[in-house]
């Protein structure tokens, strides 16, 4: 019996909080895909959130804590010996190696140029833009996707919400990003619905 696809989430995807929230909702039981990442990917995510988006360390630590609590099986380890064998962009070879070692057929990334088909095909791995994966999932499980988008729109993910120790500025930032993500994905879902125009 084939289970949900294993998907390695690149740091650029995890660092996009609204997108990350949407994807993790789709990865909750009953799962539409199984998310995977490594310690190095999480470290890259943390660096991006803190250095480029201004998240305080307390907030990134809270995010990692909740990821470990709710997606403890997502971590891939023991792939390091494969890194020298990867031929994609040097900075992202650890991501490809983690996917190969973890038997994940998909790398989800916003940076497709670092994961070209000719570098991944021999390993049975392909890189997808998040939009492509969301479209695939939507076409297969339209009702489930729409239900979870509606839930996201009206109820932010409680375990990823910042606690009282975090600044109001960052609380507002997360709430805003969640609303924007839900609205955009809902509009996109309507656009590709097979019932549109009927």
C-alpha positions as CSV (number, residue, x, y, z in Angstrom):
1,X,0.0,0.0,0.0
2,X,1.4,3.4,-1.0
3,X,1.4,6.0,1.7
4,X,1.6,9.8,1.4
5,X,4.7,11.0,-0.5
6,X,7.8,11.9,1.5
7,X,8.7,15.6,0.9
8,X,11.8,17.4,2.1
9,X,11.0,21.0,2.8
10,X,13.9,23.3,2.0
11,X,14.8,26.1,4.4
12,X,13.4,28.8,2.1
13,X,10.0,27.1,2.3
14,X,10.0,26.7,6.1
15,X,11.1,30.3,6.6
16,X,8.0,31.5,4.8
17,X,5.8,31.2,7.8
18,X,2.4,31.5,6.1
19,X,3.4,29.0,3.5
20,X,4.9,26.7,6.1
21,X,1.7,26.9,8.2
22,X,-0.4,25.9,5.1
23,X,1.8,23.0,4.3
24,X,2.0,21.6,7.8
25,X,-1.8,21.7,8.0
26,X,-1.9,19.5,4.9
27,X,0.6,17.2,6.6
28,X,-1.6,16.6,9.6
29,X,-3.6,13.3,9.8
30,X,-5.0,12.3,7.5
31,X,-1.8,13.3,5.8
32,X,-1.7,14.5,2.2
33,X,2.1,14.3,2.3
34,X,4.8,13.5,4.9
35,X,7.2,16.4,5.6
36,X,10.9,15.8,6.1
37,X,13.9,18.0,7.0
38,X,17.2,17.9,8.8
39,X,19.0,19.7,11.6
40,X,20.9,21.7,8.9
41,X,17.8,22.7,7.2
42,X,16.3,23.9,10.5
43,X,19.5,25.8,11.2
44,X,19.2,27.5,7.9
45,X,15.6,28.3,8.5
46,X,16.5,29.8,11.9
47,X,19.3,32.0,10.4
48,X,16.9,33.3,7.8
49,X,14.1,34.1,10.2
50,X,16.5,35.9,12.6
51,X,18.9,37.7,10.2
52,X,16.6,38.6,7.3
53,X,13.1,38.7,8.9
54,X,14.1,40.0,12.3
55,X,12.6,37.2,14.4
56,X,13.9,37.1,18.0
57,X,15.8,34.0,19.1
58,X,13.0,33.2,21.5
59,X,10.5,33.0,18.7
60,X,12.7,30.8,16.4
61,X,13.4,28.5,19.4
62,X,9.6,28.3,20.1
63,X,9.0,27.3,16.4
64,X,11.7,24.6,16.5
65,X,10.3,23.3,19.8
66,X,6.8,22.9,18.3
67,X,8.1,21.3,15.1
68,X,9.9,18.7,17.2
69,X,6.8,18.2,19.3
70,X,4.3,17.8,16.5
71,X,6.5,16.5,13.7
72,X,9.1,14.5,15.6
73,X,9.4,11.9,12.8
74,X,10.2,14.6,10.2
75,X,13.9,14.7,11.1
76,X,16.4,13.0,8.7
77,X,19.9,12.1,10.0
78,X,22.9,10.1,8.9
79,X,23.0,11.5,5.3
80,X,26.3,13.3,5.6
81,X,28.3,10.6,3.7
82,X,26.2,11.2,0.7
83,X,26.8,14.9,0.4
84,X,30.1,14.6,-1.6
85,X,28.2,12.4,-4.1
86,X,25.6,15.1,-4.9
87,X,26.2,17.3,-8.0
88,X,23.6,20.0,-7.5
89,X,24.5,23.5,-6.2
90,X,27.2,23.1,-3.5
91,X,25.3,25.1,-0.9
92,X,22.3,22.8,-1.1
93,X,23.9,19.4,-1.5
94,X,23.0,18.6,2.1
95,X,19.3,19.0,1.1
96,X,19.6,16.6,-1.8
97,X,21.6,14.1,0.3
98,X,18.9,14.2,3.0
99,X,16.2,13.5,0.5
100,X,18.1,10.6,-1.0
101,X,18.9,9.1,2.4
102,X,15.4,9.7,3.7
103,X,13.9,8.1,0.5
104,X,12.0,11.3,-0.2
105,X,10.9,11.6,-3.9
106,X,10.3,15.3,-3.7
107,X,12.3,18.4,-2.6
108,X,10.0,21.4,-2.1
109,X,11.9,24.6,-2.7
110,X,11.5,28.1,-4.0
111,X,15.0,27.9,-5.4
112,X,14.7,25.4,-8.3
113,X,17.9,26.5,-10.0
114,X,19.9,24.8,-7.2
115,X,18.1,21.5,-7.8
116,X,18.1,20.9,-11.5
117,X,16.6,17.6,-12.9
118,X,19.9,16.4,-14.3
119,X,21.4,16.4,-10.8
120,X,18.5,14.6,-9.1
121,X,16.9,12.2,-11.6
122,X,19.5,9.5,-11.1
123,X,18.6,9.4,-7.4
124,X,14.8,9.2,-8.1
125,X,14.3,12.7,-6.7
126,X,12.6,15.7,-8.2
127,X,12.4,19.3,-7.1
128,X,9.0,21.1,-7.0
129,X,7.9,24.7,-6.4
130,X,5.4,24.7,-3.5
131,X,2.7,25.9,-5.9
132,X,3.1,22.8,-8.0
133,X,2.8,20.5,-5.0
134,X,-0.3,22.4,-3.8
135,X,-1.9,22.0,-7.2
136,X,-1.1,18.3,-7.3
137,X,-2.6,17.8,-3.8
138,X,-5.6,19.9,-4.6
139,X,-6.5,17.9,-7.7
140,X,-6.3,14.7,-5.7
141,X,-8.0,15.8,-2.4
142,X,-9.9,18.9,-3.2
143,X,-12.4,18.7,-0.3
144,X,-9.7,18.1,2.3
145,X,-7.5,21.0,1.0
146,X,-10.5,23.4,1.0
147,X,-11.5,22.4,4.5
148,X,-8.0,23.0,5.9
149,X,-7.7,26.3,4.1
150,X,-10.9,27.4,5.7
151,X,-9.7,26.3,9.1
152,X,-6.5,28.3,8.5
153,X,-8.4,31.4,7.6
154,X,-10.5,31.4,10.7
155,X,-8.2,29.7,13.3
156,X,-4.4,30.3,13.3
157,X,-2.3,27.3,14.2
158,X,-2.2,27.5,18.0
159,X,1.0,25.6,18.6
160,X,2.9,27.9,16.3
161,X,1.5,31.1,17.7
162,X,4.1,33.2,19.7
163,X,3.7,33.1,23.4
164,X,3.3,36.2,25.7
165,X,7.1,36.5,25.9
166,X,7.3,37.5,22.3
167,X,6.7,41.1,21.1
168,X,3.4,42.3,19.8
169,X,5.1,43.3,16.6
170,X,6.0,39.7,15.8
171,X,2.5,38.4,16.9
172,X,1.0,40.9,14.4
173,X,3.5,39.8,11.7
174,X,2.5,36.1,12.0
175,X,-1.3,36.9,12.1
176,X,-0.9,39.0,9.0
177,X,1.1,36.4,7.1
178,X,-1.5,33.7,7.9
179,X,-4.3,35.8,6.6
180,X,-2.5,36.6,3.4
181,X,-1.5,33.0,2.8
182,X,-5.1,31.7,3.3
183,X,-6.6,34.3,1.0
184,X,-4.1,33.7,-1.8
185,X,-4.4,29.9,-1.7
186,X,-8.2,30.1,-1.5
187,X,-8.2,32.3,-4.6
188,X,-5.8,29.9,-6.4
189,X,-8.0,26.9,-5.4
190,X,-11.0,28.6,-7.0
191,X,-9.1,29.3,-10.1
192,X,-8.1,25.7,-10.7
193,X,-11.4,24.2,-9.5
194,X,-12.8,21.8,-12.1
195,X,-16.3,23.3,-11.4
196,X,-15.2,26.8,-12.3
197,X,-17.5,28.3,-14.9
198,X,-20.0,25.6,-14.8
